[in-house]
Amino acid sequence: MNSKDAMKVLVMLAVAVAVVASYCYARVDLGMTLAQVDQALEQWLSKASQITILIWGQIIVAAIAGLAYKVWRHHRNLSTNNV
């Protein structure tokens, strides 16, 4: 296992620990019932999915814009070479 794979495993473990710690904090420190925790989790997942959709939309737009720029630059270079 190289260092990149080890780092991925550590990040996944950190996320799992953060989820468990957040659940324990909500249940014990905030005194939330299981239904309240479930409701908060559903709200968070809804927001997370909206943010994920927004990010992927921006990535797609950036990829299309980058491709359009490459095509434009290629055509511009062809037209300046023919002059």
N, C-alpha and C positions, 0 to 999 in steps of 0.2 A: 504494500500500500504506500503510495507516494504521499508527499505532504499536502497536495491538493485534495486528494481523497480524504485524508485525515481531517483536513479543515472542513470539508463538507459534512463529515460525520459529527464533528464538534458543533457545527452550526445547527444541525438537526437535533442534537441532544439539547442544546441551549434553548431551542424553540420548545421542545417538549417540556423541559423544566419550567420555562416561563408560563406555559399553559397550565401546568399543574399548580404552580405557585399562585397564579391569578385565580384559579378555581378555589384553592384553599383560602386565599385572602377574602374572596367574595363570601364564601360560606362561613368562615370563622370570624374574621375581623368586622365585616359589614353586617353579619347576622342575616344574610339573605337565605330565603328558602330555596329549595331545588327548583321550584317553578320560576322564581324570580331570576335565578341564575340562567335557566333555560331561555327565558324571555330576553335577558340582556345579551346572551350569546347569539340568539337569532337576530337581534338588532345589529350587533357588531358584524355578523356574517353578511347581512344585507348591505351594510356600508362598505365592507371589504370587497364584496363582489362588484359594487358600483365603481369603486376606485380601481379595481382590476380591469374592468371594462374600459374605463377612461384611459388607463395607462396603455393597454393594448391598442386602443384607437389611436393614441398619439404615436406609438411605435409604427403602426401601419402607415399613418400619414407621413411620418418621417422617412420611411422606406420608399414610399412612392415618390416623395419629393426628391430624395437622393437619386433614384433611378431616372427621374425626369431631368435632373440637373446633368447627369452623366450623358444622357442622350443629347441634350441641348449642347453640351460642351463638345461632344464628338462631332455633331453637325457643324458647329461653329468652326472647329479646327479643319474640317473638310472644306468648308467654303473659303477659309483664309488661305489654304494651301493651293486652291485652284486659281486664285487671283494672280 
